[in-house]
Amino acid sequence: MSKRLLDIINLETHFTSEEGVAKAVDGVTLGLDEGDTLGLVGESGCGKSVTALSIMRLIPDPPGKIVGGEVIFEGQDLLKLKEAEIRKLRGKKISMIFQEPMTSLNPVFKIGEQISEVLRLHQRLSRKDAMEKAVAMLKLVGFPSPEKRIREYPHQLSGGMRQRVMIAMALSCNPKLVIADEPTTALDVTIQAQIMDLMNRLKEEIGMSIILITHDLGIIAETAQYVAVMYAGKIVEYSTVNDLFEKPRHPYTIGLLNSVPIMAGDRAGKKRLEVIPGIVPGLSDLPKGCRFSPRCKYVMPVCTDREPELREESGGHLVSCWKYLS
């Protein structure tokens, strides 16, 4: 039986600006067991990355602030830890692969120095031992000629190689949880497949859990066991991956799935892609009732009056929609 690793309970993260308070994460509740992969999907600006940064306690304050909720990791609430205590966990037990490696890696330090710094900090290795471990980590992620390339700077590497450096850095201390924020963004499809195969293999070898943030439902279908769909700061649907693809409930999820092109079979290229009308609402000026109601073709009077709760519709499949609650 899997052991619970992470519980996010009613997490709220707000940003203050001249336009008002933007509720980037508004009451998010999620859980993750050891050895599982949870996919977090949704359009840009829906709160996926802010959720990840809130778990890591990396929200810039000001303008952002975690105003409520709990993040229970291995039995302790990360939001109640002192800064020195959470710093000891980052990189050691919880690691994050950031969205754009070129801006996440320091351009003035060689990649070997950046990986070995994590090892010296958390595992108290000597400079020589840390560098040897850094070479070993680059070999693990399929880096060609790591003994030579370890002395190169980030700008001397391709996008795929930089992403492998980020993965090597994130996995160097054998973390229990890795948060991968769009790990294949801006990479060609061949490199995307290699990166995801690599993460799945290392997940099995190291025994870690993954929160995979992406807008690519194809990646979710191939790698995750559970998926949460996020819209305007809230979770609108949660289920196993198989159940979500076989029978999506929320109109937003249905819209996302219908916007994926069919590349094989008798219907390949014959079905016109559907478009979700409208735009994502501003987080400081949210509509009354269901936040998706201005874009929903199934909208009812109750949808524009009261906000639906996230409830179980059947067999552990949660949905926030009046179509199933009324």
N, C-alpha and C positions, 0 to 999 in steps of 0.2 A: 504494500500500500504506500502510495506517495505521501511524502511529508510536506506540510504547508511551508512555503518559503517566504511569501510576501502577501500582505493584505493591505490594500489601499482602501480607506474608509472615509467617505464623504470629503474628499480632498477638494479644497478651494484655494485657487491662486488668482489674485486680482492684480491688475495694472492700473495705475492712476495717471491720467493725462489731462490736458486742457479740455478734452471732449467729455471727460467724466471717468467713471470706473469701468474698466473692461474686465468682465468675468471670463478670463481665458480658460480656467478650469473651474467648473461649477458643480460641486457635489459628486465627483467621480468615485465610484466604488468598483474595485477589481481585486482578483486574487490570482495567485500563481503557485503551483506545486513544484517541488524539486524535479528537475529533468524535463519540464514541459517548456513549450514555446507558445507564447501568447502574442498574437498579431494585433496591432492597434492601427486601424485604417480610417481614412477620412480625407476630405479635401484639405488643401493648404489653409492654414489659419484656424483649424477647428480645435486646436489645443493639444495635439499629440506630443509635440516636442516640449511644450510647457509642462505637461504631465511628467515626462521623463526628467526634465531638469528639476522639477519639484521633488521627485524621489531622491535625486542626488543632492538636494539642497543647494542648487547652483543658480537660483533665481536672483537676478540683479536687484538689489534693494537700496534706494529707489531705482526705477518706478514700480517694480513688482514686489509682491509680498504674499507669502502663504498665510492665509487668514483663518484657515480651519481644517479640520480633519486629522486623520492619523495615517502614518505609513509604517506598518508593523513588519519589520524584517528580522527573521529568526527570533521573534518574541519581544523585540524592543522597538519602541516608537522612535523612528529616525528624526522626527520633527522636534523631539524633546531633548535630543543630544546637544551637548555643547559643540562649538565649532571645531575645537581640537579633537573631539571624539568622532565627529562625522568625517573629518579629514583622514583619520586613520582607516576608515572603512572604504573610502573612495580609492579605487584602483586595486585594493586588496580583496575585499569581499564583493563589492559592487563596482563594475566598470562600465564605461559608456564609449561606444563607437560613434563619434560625432558625424554630422551630416556631410560636411565638406572637409576632407583631410588637408587640403592646401591651406585653409585658414585655421585648422586645428593644430597642425604641426608648426613648431617654431622655425621660421625660415633661416635663422642664423646659427642653428645647432645641427650637427650631423645626426642622422637617424639613430645611430648606435648610442649616442649620448642621451637621446631622448628616451629610448627604451630602457637603458641601464639606470637612468635616474629613478624610474619607478621601482626597480629592483633594489637599488641601494636604500631607498626610503622605507619600503615596506618589509623587505626581507633582510635588511642589514648586511648585504653582500659587499665585499670589497669591490673596488673599481674594476679590477681584472676579472673577478668571478662574475660580476654583473654584465660585463661586456661579452664574456663567453656565453652566458645565459641568453643575452640578446641575440647572438648569432644563432643559438639553438632555436629560439622562438621564430626567427625569420625562416629557418629551415622548415619548421613545423607548418608555417603558413605558405610554403611553396615558393619562397623567394629565391631566385636564381643567384648563385655566387654570393651568399650573404657575407662571407668573410671580406670580400672586396666592397660590396655595395654598402656595408655598414658605415663606411667612412664618407658616404655621399650626403649631400644636402637634399631636402625635400624637392626643390625645383629641378633636380637632376633626374627625378623619377617620373614615370608615367602615372596617370590617375589610378590605374589598377594596382600598381606597386605601392603608391601612397596609402591606398585603402588597406592593403595587406600590412603595412607598417602600423596603421591604427589598430588593426585586429591583433597583431602581435603584442602591441603595447597593452591593449585591454586584457589579453589573456595571460600575460606574463606572470601574474601572481595567482593563477588558478582561481578566479573569482567564482562565487556561488551564483551570481546573477550578472548577466551582460545585457545592457540596454543598447540596441543597435538602431540608431536613428537614421533612416534612409541610407543603409550601408551601400546600396548599389546606384545611388543617384549619379547621373552624368557619366556612367560607365556604359560601354557598348554591351550588347546582349551576351556575347561570349564571356566577357569578364564578369558580368552579373552572375551567370550560371556558375562560374568557377568560385566566386566569392561565397555564394549561398551553399554550394556543395562543401566548401571548406568549413563554413560555420557549423553546418550540420554534422560533419565528421568530428570536429573538435568538441562539439557539444556532447557527443557520445563518448569520446575518449576522456574528457575532463569531468563529465557529469554535471555540467552547469545548466542553468535555466536561462531562457532568452525572452526579452520583450522586444519584438520586432516591429518597428514603426515604419510604415510604408503606405503609399497610395496604390501600390501594384497588387491587385488581388490575385494575380497569377503566382506571385512569390508566396503569398499567404497560403494558397491552396497546396503548394508543394512542401512547405516547411513547418507550418504551425499546426498545433493541435486544437487551440482555442482562438477565437477572434472576437474583438470588441470593435464595434463601429461607432465612431465619434462624430458628433455634429454640433458646432457652435458651443463648445465647452462641455458637452454632456455625452454620456454613453447612451446611444439610442437602441442598440441591439448587442446581445452577447450570446454566444453559443459555441458548440464544437464547430470546427471548420466544415465537416461533412454536412451537418445539419443546416448550416448557413447557406451553403451552395445549393443544397437540394431543395430547401424550402425557406427562402428569406421572407421575413415578416414585414419589417419596417419599409415604408415607401422609399426612403432614402437609400437603404441597402439595395432594394430592387433596382433603383435608378443606377447605382454604381455598377451592379452586375450587368445590366442591359447596355451599359456604355463600353463594355469590353468586347472588342472585335472577335468574331469566331474565325479561327484560322485553319480549321480542319473539319472534315466531314461534308455531308451533302449540303449543309447550310452555309458553308464557308463563303464569305464575301457577298452573300445574297441578302442578308438581313441588314436593313438600314439601322445605323447606330442611333440609339435614343439619347436625347439630351435632357438633363435636369434643368428645367427653366429657372430663370432668376439667378440671383447671386447669394452667397453666404451673408447673413446679416452682420452688421457691425456689432461687436461684443459689448460696446457701451450704449447701444440703442437696439436692444433685442425686441422682437415682436411679442405681443401678449399671447399667452397660451403656448401651444406647441411651437417651437422655434423653426420647425420645418414647414409650418402651415402655409406661408406665402408661396411656397414652391411645390406644394403637394396637390396632385390631381384628385386625391381621395378626401380632401378637406371637408369637415363637417362643422356645424355651428359650435360644438363644444371645443373643437381644436383651437379656435381663435379666442376662447374665453378662459380655459384652464389648461395648465401644463400637465401632461400625462406623467405618471410615475413609471420607473423601470420595474416591471413585474414579470414573474415567470408565466409564460404563455403555455409551455408544455415541455416536459422532460428536460428541465434545466435550461431551456431556451428563453432568454429574457428579452423583452421588447418594451419600448416606451412609445405606445401609439394607442389613441382612443379607439381605433378599429378593433382592437383586441381587449380593451378594458371596459368598453361601454356595454 
